[in-house]
Amino acid sequence: MRIHPLSELSVIVVDAEAMEQLHIQWMDLPGPTDVMSFPMDELRPPAKDDDAAEPPQGLLGDIVLCPEVAKKQGEDAETQHSMDEELQLLTVHGVLHLLGYDHEEPDEKAEMFGLQAAIVDGWRAEKGLTGPSPAPTVS
């Protein structure tokens, strides 16, 4: 993904009440959500055709996760996966948002969710985890 290896991000885990407050404050939407991303330095990888350029180092931003929502989503998902598996998926989802990916438009969604699945599947294979990868629960 061509991000500098010393770039930083924060992962914050909150309860449903705190997540609901963030969701209302930043998105003007009621209720808790699963993951929120707050980009900081607007870091973007160098262009694909610029092999010589080194990616800049910096602070990617913050990812806020809500395990209570993740647990329910995992249980309700097509793949009925664990809270841990849902949090893995949501963490990747949050990082992709920090990198500028979005899923508002169908073509953006296809790109982001395809990359998300490839990252989660690759990580699971590397760790020797068996069974189906968690189905996306964020839309």
C-alpha positions as CSV (number, residue, x, y, z in Angstrom):
1,M,0.0,0.0,0.0
2,R,3.1,2.2,0.0
3,I,2.7,3.8,3.4
4,H,5.8,4.7,5.3
5,P,6.6,2.0,7.8
6,L,7.0,4.6,10.6
7,S,3.6,6.2,10.0
8,E,1.4,6.0,13.1
9,L,-2.3,5.6,13.9
10,S,-4.3,5.2,17.1
11,V,-6.9,2.6,17.7
12,I,-9.4,3.5,20.4
13,V,-12.0,1.1,21.9
14,V,-15.1,2.6,23.4
15,D,-18.4,1.5,24.8
16,A,-21.7,2.0,23.0
17,E,-22.6,5.2,24.9
18,A,-19.3,6.9,23.9
19,M,-19.6,5.7,20.3
20,E,-23.1,7.1,20.1
21,Q,-21.9,10.5,21.3
22,L,-19.2,10.5,18.6
23,H,-21.6,9.4,16.0
24,I,-24.0,12.2,16.8
25,Q,-21.2,14.8,17.1
26,W,-19.4,14.0,13.9
27,M,-22.0,12.4,11.6
28,D,-25.2,13.8,13.0
29,L,-26.6,10.3,13.2
30,P,-28.4,8.6,16.1
31,G,-27.2,5.5,17.9
32,P,-23.8,3.9,18.2
33,T,-21.9,2.7,15.1
34,D,-19.3,0.0,14.6
35,V,-16.2,2.1,13.5
36,M,-15.3,5.7,12.9
37,S,-12.2,7.0,11.3
38,F,-10.6,10.4,11.9
39,P,-7.8,11.2,9.4
40,M,-5.0,13.5,10.5
41,D,-2.2,14.2,8.0
42,E,-4.0,13.4,4.8
43,L,-1.2,11.0,3.9
44,R,-1.5,9.4,0.5
45,P,0.8,6.9,-1.1
46,P,2.9,8.1,-4.0
47,A,1.5,7.5,-7.5
48,K,1.7,3.9,-8.6
49,D,4.0,4.8,-11.5
50,D,6.4,6.7,-9.1
51,D,8.5,3.8,-7.8
52,A,11.4,6.1,-6.7
53,A,9.3,8.3,-4.4
54,E,9.4,7.3,-0.7
55,P,6.0,7.6,1.0
56,P,5.9,10.4,3.6
57,Q,6.0,9.6,7.3
58,G,3.3,10.9,9.5
59,L,0.2,10.4,11.5
60,L,-2.6,8.6,9.7
61,G,-5.3,9.3,12.3
62,D,-7.6,7.6,14.7
63,I,-9.8,4.6,14.4
64,V,-12.6,4.3,17.0
65,L,-14.1,0.8,17.5
66,C,-17.1,-0.3,19.5
67,P,-16.9,-4.0,20.5
68,E,-20.6,-4.0,21.6
69,V,-21.7,-3.1,18.1
70,A,-19.1,-5.4,16.5
71,K,-20.3,-8.4,18.6
72,K,-23.9,-8.0,17.5
73,Q,-22.9,-7.4,13.8
74,G,-20.7,-10.6,13.8
75,E,-23.6,-12.6,15.3
76,D,-26.1,-11.2,12.8
77,A,-23.8,-11.5,9.8
78,E,-24.2,-14.0,7.0
79,T,-21.0,-15.8,8.2
80,Q,-22.0,-15.6,11.9
81,H,-18.5,-14.7,13.0
82,S,-17.0,-13.7,16.3
83,M,-16.6,-10.3,17.7
84,D,-12.8,-10.6,17.2
85,E,-13.3,-11.4,13.5
86,E,-15.6,-8.5,13.2
87,L,-13.1,-6.2,14.9
88,Q,-10.4,-7.4,12.5
89,L,-12.7,-6.5,9.6
90,L,-13.6,-3.1,11.1
91,T,-10.0,-2.2,11.8
92,V,-9.1,-2.8,8.1
93,H,-12.2,-0.8,7.1
94,G,-11.1,2.0,9.3
95,V,-7.5,2.1,8.0
96,L,-8.8,2.2,4.5
97,H,-10.9,5.2,5.3
98,L,-7.8,6.9,6.8
99,L,-6.0,6.2,3.5
100,G,-8.8,8.0,1.6
101,Y,-11.0,5.1,0.5
102,D,-14.7,5.5,0.6
103,H,-17.9,3.5,-0.3
104,E,-20.4,6.2,-1.1
105,E,-20.5,5.4,-4.8
106,P,-20.8,1.9,-6.3
107,D,-17.4,2.0,-8.0
108,E,-15.8,3.3,-4.8
109,K,-17.5,0.6,-2.7
110,A,-16.4,-2.2,-5.1
111,E,-12.8,-1.0,-4.9
112,M,-12.7,-0.5,-1.1
113,F,-14.6,-3.7,-0.2
114,G,-12.4,-5.7,-2.7
115,L,-9.2,-4.4,-1.1
116,Q,-10.7,-4.9,2.4
117,A,-11.5,-8.6,1.6
118,A,-8.0,-9.1,0.1
119,I,-6.3,-7.7,3.2
120,V,-8.5,-9.7,5.7
121,D,-8.2,-12.9,3.6
122,G,-4.4,-12.5,3.3
123,W,-4.0,-11.8,7.0
124,R,-6.1,-14.8,7.9
125,A,-4.2,-17.1,5.5
126,E,-0.9,-15.8,6.9
127,K,-2.1,-16.7,10.5
128,G,-3.4,-20.1,9.4
129,L,-6.9,-19.2,10.3
130,T,-9.5,-21.6,8.8
131,G,-13.1,-21.1,7.8
132,P,-14.8,-18.4,5.8
133,S,-13.6,-14.8,6.2
134,P,-16.0,-12.5,7.8
135,A,-18.6,-11.1,5.4
136,P,-18.6,-7.3,5.3
137,T,-21.1,-5.9,7.7
138,V,-20.5,-2.3,6.9
139,S,-22.2,-0.8,3.9
